[in-house]
Amino acid sequence: MQPRLAIPAIAPGGRVAWLRRTGLPAPLHLAGALARYGHLSPAERFRAAVTALALARLDPDDPRLDALTFGEWLARRGQSPRALAGLWELIGRPTLNLPASEASLALAVRVFQIGLLSDAAAGDIGWATAPLSEVHDAPARRALADAGVDVRLRWRATQVTQEGDGWTVEGEADRVVADAVILAVPHERLAPLLPADALDAPERLTALGRSPIVNLHVVFDRPVTELELAAGVGSPIQWVFDRTRAAGVRSGQYLAVSLSAADREMSLSNDELRSRHLAALAELFPAASGAKVARFLVSREHAATFRAGPGVAAQRPGARTRLPGLALAGAFTDTGWPATMEGAVRSGQAAAEEVRDTLRRPLPAVAVAT
Ligand SMILES: Cc1cc2nc3c(=O)[nH]c(=O)nc-3n(C[C@H](O)[C@H](O)[C@H](O)COP(=O)(O)OP(=O)(O)OC[C@H]3O[C@@H](n4cnc5c(N)ncnc54)[C@H](O)[C@@H]3O)c2cc1C
């Protein structure tokens, strides 16, 4: 975790402006950074500060906010295209996985209020310095094993049926009989598993849509930047992270470029992504233009998250289904959060509480299909 939020925002030519918080309480913690933010004119900085204060006063649970896009609202507040691209999109696009012009204002308000406007430390950025299997998988497995949970990996659920007071989850090889079931698969995988009548409006799951993320993994033969992370401004590079140490790369530098709301990038070939983004990296980090590329890999997640557009709040199901003992979990459920790890965890807690309340017993044996 950063001790204090510090984002170097880099424009082509290597021009850096820092978004750094001070020790002041929110929202004053960002006032100094905004006042000095060199990618905007002084008038744009002033208007951005006034807009941030207006954003802090909105209620993310107000259904009217979910009818508007974040972009429409920012335009009404006089935000210029430059302020949009150079400031608001830096935070909005990766957290909502949509550009402001398509994202629900309600979810944008939630992100900016929680991350930047209510608690000064909430926006400090953390990133994994170890492989994610060590960060998420191993500790979770240890905790589950300590709690006596039987975890079955690569066990694909094919059907969920209610039998008497209990439930049966069919797998490809065997079946699990349980008092209750929490279905925690992505929304696009849910429909075939859901028993009939489980949801009032199962067609809403399709309406949640999808938004892609593309990651580019570039290993240079030499270090090209000293920054551990950076955001691109006026560049096709959105965010870039130095993964050299985390990945155990011994020579050169490994940069991971993260591209959110990557509809356009999904349609580009690996060669097109390579030429476009290597040139863009060289514009941000001039040392990259003299470096050789030892490896270049692309990973595409076509359904990385649901589409957090206007009207999405009404499409998200709750943890409770119409069938007692069957609950839903997943970042797509109605957590009020965009599709994030924290939203997923919150949804799991809501589902566990739902099942416990339904059975009116202490924690039952639960089959979790994940
Ligand atoms: C490239 C990428 C980068 C991201 N970066 C961030 C980030 O930096 N910060 C952040 O907070 N969030 C990030 N997210 C979003 C975050 O990962 C998701 O919101 C979160 O993982 C959703 O959790 P979930 O439990 O709802 O679903 P998932 O994590 O998708 O888990 C669902 C599980 O169900 C399993 N499954 C599917 N079908 C079946 C079946 N029939 N039977 C059994 N199991 C099944 C799947 O294999 C999967 O393991 C990122 C997502 C992607 C794709």
Ligand as a Chemical Component Dictionary entry (heavy atoms), coordinates in Angstrom:
data_LIG
# 
_chem_comp.id                   LIG 
_chem_comp.type                 NON-POLYMER 
_chem_comp.pdbx_formal_charge   0 
_chem_comp.three_letter_code    LIG 
# 
loop_
_chem_comp_atom.comp_id 
_chem_comp_atom.atom_id 
_chem_comp_atom.alt_atom_id 
_chem_comp_atom.type_symbol 
_chem_comp_atom.charge 
_chem_comp_atom.model_Cartn_x 
_chem_comp_atom.model_Cartn_y 
_chem_comp_atom.model_Cartn_z 
_chem_comp_atom.pdbx_ordinal 
LIG C1  C1  C 0 -8.257  -8.396  -15.870 1  
LIG C2  C2  C 0 -9.054  -7.989  -14.657 2  
LIG C3  C3  C 0 -8.532  -7.052  -13.786 3  
LIG C4  C4  C 0 -9.252  -6.671  -12.653 4  
LIG N1  N1  N 0 -8.693  -5.797  -11.781 5  
LIG C5  C5  C 0 -9.331  -5.506  -10.623 6  
LIG C6  C6  C 0 -8.725  -4.667  -9.652  7  
LIG O1  O1  O 0 -7.600  -4.191  -9.837  8  
LIG N2  N2  N 0 -9.399  -4.401  -8.507  9  
LIG C7  C7  C 0 -10.635 -4.945  -8.254  10 
LIG O2  O2  O 0 -11.197 -4.710  -7.184  11 
LIG N3  N3  N 0 -11.244 -5.729  -9.173  12 
LIG C8  C8  C 0 -10.625 -6.020  -10.341 13 
LIG N4  N4  N 0 -11.238 -6.826  -11.268 14 
LIG C9  C9  C 0 -12.622 -7.248  -11.020 15 
LIG C10 C10 C 0 -12.673 -8.384  -10.021 16 
LIG O3  O3  O 0 -11.714 -9.366  -10.358 17 
LIG C11 C11 C 0 -14.072 -8.994  -10.070 18 
LIG O4  O4  O 0 -15.036 -8.003  -9.803  19 
LIG C12 C12 C 0 -14.212 -10.090 -9.018  20 
LIG O5  O5  O 0 -13.233 -11.091 -9.179  21 
LIG C13 C13 C 0 -15.573 -10.736 -9.157  22 
LIG O6  O6  O 0 -15.649 -11.773 -8.209  23 
LIG P1  P1  P 0 -16.796 -12.821 -8.316  24 
LIG O7  O7  O 0 -16.617 -13.743 -7.161  25 
LIG O8  O8  O 0 -18.095 -12.124 -8.494  26 
LIG O9  O9  O 0 -16.560 -13.583 -9.698  27 
LIG P2  P2  P 0 -15.296 -14.357 -10.229 28 
LIG O10 O10 O 0 -14.035 -13.884 -9.571  29 
LIG O11 O11 O 0 -15.412 -14.293 -11.708 30 
LIG O12 O12 O 0 -15.530 -15.846 -9.720  31 
LIG C14 C14 C 0 -16.508 -16.677 -10.293 32 
LIG C15 C15 C 0 -15.985 -18.098 -10.285 33 
LIG O13 O13 O 0 -16.998 -18.999 -10.747 34 
LIG C16 C16 C 0 -16.357 -20.041 -11.438 35 
LIG N5  N5  N 0 -17.361 -20.742 -12.256 36 
LIG C17 C17 C 0 -17.953 -20.360 -13.400 37 
LIG N6  N6  N 0 -18.852 -21.271 -13.810 38 
LIG C18 C18 C 0 -18.822 -22.259 -12.892 39 
LIG C19 C19 C 0 -19.534 -23.493 -12.740 40 
LIG N7  N7  N 0 -20.461 -23.888 -13.626 41 
LIG N8  N8  N 0 -19.259 -24.287 -11.666 42 
LIG C20 C20 C 0 -18.338 -23.920 -10.756 43 
LIG N9  N9  N 0 -17.641 -22.758 -10.818 44 
LIG C21 C21 C 0 -17.885 -21.954 -11.885 45 
LIG C22 C22 C 0 -15.273 -19.332 -12.232 46 
LIG O14 O14 O 0 -14.280 -20.262 -12.619 47 
LIG C23 C23 C 0 -14.777 -18.316 -11.221 48 
LIG O15 O15 O 0 -13.719 -18.844 -10.446 49 
LIG C24 C24 C 0 -10.542 -7.224  -12.407 50 
LIG C25 C25 C 0 -11.087 -8.150  -13.299 51 
LIG C26 C26 C 0 -10.353 -8.544  -14.412 52 
LIG C27 C27 C 0 -10.953 -9.562  -15.349 53 
# 
loop_
_chem_comp_bond.comp_id 
_chem_comp_bond.atom_id_1 
_chem_comp_bond.atom_id_2 
_chem_comp_bond.value_order 
_chem_comp_bond.pdbx_ordinal 
LIG C1  C2  SING 1  
LIG C2  C3  SING 2  
LIG C2  C26 DOUB 3  
LIG C3  C4  DOUB 4  
LIG C4  N1  SING 5  
LIG C4  C24 SING 6  
LIG N1  C5  DOUB 7  
LIG C5  C6  SING 8  
LIG C5  C8  SING 9  
LIG C6  O1  DOUB 10 
LIG C6  N2  SING 11 
LIG N2  C7  SING 12 
LIG C7  O2  DOUB 13 
LIG C7  N3  SING 14 
LIG N3  C8  DOUB 15 
LIG C8  N4  SING 16 
LIG N4  C9  SING 17 
LIG N4  C24 SING 18 
LIG C9  C10 SING 19 
LIG C10 O3  SING 20 
LIG C10 C11 SING 21 
LIG C11 O4  SING 22 
LIG C11 C12 SING 23 
LIG C12 O5  SING 24 
LIG C12 C13 SING 25 
LIG C13 O6  SING 26 
LIG O6  P1  SING 27 
LIG P1  O7  DOUB 28 
LIG P1  O8  SING 29 
LIG P1  O9  SING 30 
LIG O9  P2  SING 31 
LIG P2  O10 DOUB 32 
LIG P2  O11 SING 33 
LIG P2  O12 SING 34 
LIG O12 C14 SING 35 
LIG C14 C15 SING 36 
LIG C15 O13 SING 37 
LIG C15 C23 SING 38 
LIG O13 C16 SING 39 
LIG C16 N5  SING 40 
LIG C16 C22 SING 41 
LIG N5  C17 SING 42 
LIG N5  C21 SING 43 
LIG C17 N6  DOUB 44 
LIG N6  C18 SING 45 
LIG C18 C19 SING 46 
LIG C18 C21 DOUB 47 
LIG C19 N7  SING 48 
LIG C19 N8  DOUB 49 
LIG N8  C20 SING 50 
LIG C20 N9  DOUB 51 
LIG N9  C21 SING 52 
LIG C22 O14 SING 53 
LIG C22 C23 SING 54 
LIG C23 O15 SING 55 
LIG C24 C25 DOUB 56 
LIG C25 C26 SING 57 
LIG C26 C27 SING 58 
# 
